[in-house]
Amino acid sequence: MQIILIKDVDNLGAAHELVEVKPGYARNYLIPQKYAIEASGSNMKILEERRKQKAKKEEKLMAEIAKVTDVLKASPVKVGAKVGTSGKIFGSVTAIQLARAIREQKGYEIDRRRISIVDEVKEAGTYKAQVDFGKDNVLELEFEVVGE
């Protein structure tokens, strides 16, 4: 029996997927628990429309990610830190400070949990960080630590 999954089901498939299961499993568990609906003609049309909408939304999101990536790659972000006489900074630069600098200088709000700094930052200079936009979109970002 063919059914369309409404929700993700372990070991079966993801939401909005057409799967083949045994009739008893579909009638007695998946459909009553609202995990799936029967794959009739009208439900198949609805599924296709949802897939089209999802593809459009994903395409728009990819375009926005590309735009943000171009802006971030244009020039390095400068992060200010208190520096001692020997060039070492007091403390270290964190993802929170980097996210704040991106927001102030580039105008984009990036969640600090999506930023990971590659090397430990203890001195003034140029460093690299990775920004994970999801869906295998990782940007290598250069930032510069300058003394305040």
N, C-alpha and C positions, 0 to 999 in steps of 0.2 A: 504494500500500500504506500502510495506517495503522499507525503505531508510537507507542509511549509512550517518551519520552526519560527515561533514568535520570540522565544528567548534562547540564549545559549544553553545547550544541554551537553554535559560531559560525555565524552566518548561517542557523541552522535553528530554534532555540528554546531555552527554558530547561528545567530539570529538571521532571519530572512534567507535561509538556505532551503533548497528542495532536497529532501532525503527519502530514501526507501526504507521502511521498517515493516515488521510483521503487523498484520491487522489488529491482533489482540493488544499489542503494546501501544498502538496508536489509540484505539478506542477506549481501553481501560485505564491508561495512565496519562499519555501525553496530551490528548485533547481535553479530558476533564480537568487536568491541572493547569490548563491554559498555557502549556508549553508549545503547542502546535495547533494548526488548523488543517483541515482537509484540503488537498490540492485540486480544487475544482477550477473551472474555467475563469470565473470572476476573481477568485483568489489568486490565480496565476497572473492576471492582468494587474492586480494590485501589487503583487510582488515585483513585477517588471517595472512598474512606476516607481516603487521605492528604491529599486536598484539604480534607476536613472537619476533620481534625486540625490542619492548617496554619492554617485559618481560626480555629479555637478558640484556638490558641496566639497568633496575631496579635491577636485580640480581647483576650486576657488581658494581652498586652504593652501594648496601647493604653490599657487601664484603669490599668495601673501607671504609664505615662508621664503620664497625666492627673493621677493622685494626686501624683506628684512635682512636676509643674508647679504645682499648687495650693499645695503647701507652699513652693516656692521663691518664688512670687509674693506670698505672704502678707506678708512684711516683707523689707526689704533686708538683704543679708549684709554684715557689717562685717569689713573686712580691716584688720589692724593693720600699721602701717609706721613706721619711724623718721622723725621729722619734724624739720627744722631750725627755726630761729627765724622764718624768713620764711614758713613753711607748706609749703615744698617738701619732698618726701620724698627720702631718700637712695636712689638707684637707681630702680626702678619696680616696680609690682605686676604679677606675671605670672599666667598661667593656673594654674600650680602652686600659688601662694599662694591663689588664689581657690578652687580645688578643695579645698584643705585647710580653708579657712574654711567651705565648704559642708558638708564632712564633720563638722566640729566643732560647728557651730551648728544644722544642719538634720538631721543624721544620715543623709545619703545620700552614697554613694560615686559620684562622677562622674569619669570619666576626663578628665585634663587636655587630652587631644588633642581632646576634643569641645567645649572651651570656647575661644571667641575673643573677646578684648577689643576693643571697637569703637574707642575712642580710646586714645592713649598716656596712661598714668597717671603724672604727675609731681608732682601736688600733692594735698593732702588734699581730699576732696569726694566727690560722688556721680557715678558713672560707670555705663556700660552694657556688658554683655557678652552674647554669644549662646551658647546651649547647644544643640548639634545632637544630637537623640536618634535621628536616622536616619528614613527613610521620610517625608521632608518635614515633620518635627516639629522646628521651631526655636523656642526660647524666648528672649525678650528678658528678661534678668535685670538688675536694678539692684543695684549693690553700693556700699558706702560705705567710703572709705579714711579711717581715723582714726589719729591719732598715738598712739604707744605711750609 
